[in-house]
Amino acid sequence: MTLRPTAGHELRDGGGGAMELRALDADDWQLLRDVRLRALKDSPAAYLADYEDEESWPEANWRRRFAGSLWVVAQEGDRVFGLARAVRVDERPPDERHFESVWVDPGDRGTGALRAMLRYLEDAEPRITDWLVWVLNDNVPARKVYERLGFHPTGERQPLADGSGRSEIRFRFRTDGAE
């Protein structure tokens, strides 16, 4: 399935309902805030950020989240149930993007929303050949999901700065089929 980076794109999910994918812009900061806070509340152990910190952010902080990023949401009607972003990291090669801030509502997991959002971002940036994601080492469900999507561990690890002893593992997905 080829998804195009245009507002209002619809596709069918596994349950037969219409899933729409759309890019957000800075004027959608309130929607980003609402969905991001839902994600942090739903899955706090999956993120380095925490709900209490981001909940108090002013509008300007949310608008800054759009700089250097492409955000996409999955929704059905007005109900948003998925969020992801592509981020250009300055010190990395220009054909790489990081896949970050990923979340799918628990009731919508397994519907293909995550795969659809990744494909949407791929289509939005067709020159990108390497998609990278950091996954917390103890987040086994996320690691399995990314592996099912075709991501492979790169062997890179980075310790968390919080002193917890936890670390993140980097995974890579190559759009050109190479590993």
N, C-alpha and C positions, 0 to 999 in steps of 0.2 A: 504494500500500500504506500503510495506517495502522498505525503502531506505537504501542503504549501503554506508558507508563512503569511497568510492573509487572515484578516479578522473574519470571524463567522464561519470558519471551516468546520464542517460536521463529518463525523464518521460514526459507524455503528460499534458499540462495545459488545462484549460477549453476552450481555444480558438482553440485547435487543434495543436498548434505549439509545437516544442520540447523544453522542459525546461531542462537544464542541471544544476546539482548541483555539486559543487566541493569545496574541502577544499583548503584554501590558506596556504602558508608557508612564512617565512620571505623573501624569494626571490621574492615574489609577492607584496612587499611593495608598489610599484608604483601603482599597480591595487587597492590595499586597499586605498591608498591615493586618487586616482581619484574618487572612488565610495563614500568614506566617505565624501569628499568635496562636491560632488553632493548632498548627503543626507543633509548635513548641510545647503547648499544653498537652497534646495527645501523645507525643513521643519525646519527652525531655532528654532521655538518655541517648538519643540519636544525633543530637546537636551539641556543638560547643557553646552556643549562645543559650541564654535562658530567658524564660518568659518575663520575669520581673524586670530585667534590664530593658528588653525591647518594648515592653508594654508602656514604659514611661517616655519613650522617644517622642520628640516633637516632629511635626510634619517635615521639616528640613532634613532630618536624618533619614526618613523614609524615602524622600525624593532622591537623596544621594545614593541610595541603593541601586538606582537605575544607571548610574554612570559606569560605563564599561561592561554593562550586563544586558542580556536579553532575557526577560522573564516571560514565561508562558504558563497559562492556567488551563486545566481541564474542567469543563463544567457541563451541566445538563440544565438548560433553562437558566435560572438565576443561582442555582446551587453549584458552588465551586467546590470541587473535591480533589483537585491535584494542583501542584505547584512545582516549578523547576526553573532554574536559570542557567544560562551559559555565560561564563566569565572569561574574559581575556586577562591572563596573568602576565604582567609586563616582562618579567625575567624569563619567561618561557618562549619557545619558538612560536612564530606567528600562525602556524597551521595547527595549533593546539587550543582547545578550550576546556575549561573545567566545568563539569556538570555539578551544580551545587544547590543547596537549599531545597532539596527534593523531598516531596511529601505527597502521599495519596491517603485520603481518608480511609480508615480501617474498613468501612463497609464497601469501599470501592476497590480494594486491593484485589488483584487477580483479574481485573477487567481489561487489562491492556493499556490502562491510562499512562503508566510510566513509560512503556515502550512508545506509545503515541507521542508523548511529550518529547522524548529523546529524538524521535524521527522528525518532529516538527522543528526542533532546534537544528538538527542536521540540515534540513532543507533550507532553513533560514540562513545558514552559513555553509554553502556548498564547497568552499575551498578548504574547510577544516577536515583534516584527515585523522587527527588524534583527539579523542574525547577522554578526559581524565576525571576521576572522582576519588576523593579521599573518603574512606570508610573507617569508622572506629573499629579497632581490632576486636572488641567484644560484641559487635553488632552482627552476629552470625546471620540473622535473617536478611539483612541488607546485603551482606557479602554474597549470599546464595542468589538473591534476586539479580544483582549485577552480573554474576557469572552466567545466569540463564540468559541475560540480554547480550552476552558475548564479550563482556569485559574480562580481562585477565590481570592478575596481580603483576605489578612491575618489579616487585622486590624492594621497592622504596617504602620506608617507614619513617614516621616522624612522631616524637613523643609529644604529648600534650603539655602545655605550659603550666597546667594547674597543679602539678606535683602528684597527681593521682597514680602515676605509673602506667596509665593507659597510653595507647598510641593509635595512630591512624595508619592505614595501609592504602597505598595508591593503586588504583586499577585503571587499565587503559582499554579503550575500544578503538580499533582502527577501521575507518570506513573503507579503506582500500583493500581490506581483507588480510593484510600482513599482520604478523604478531610481533 
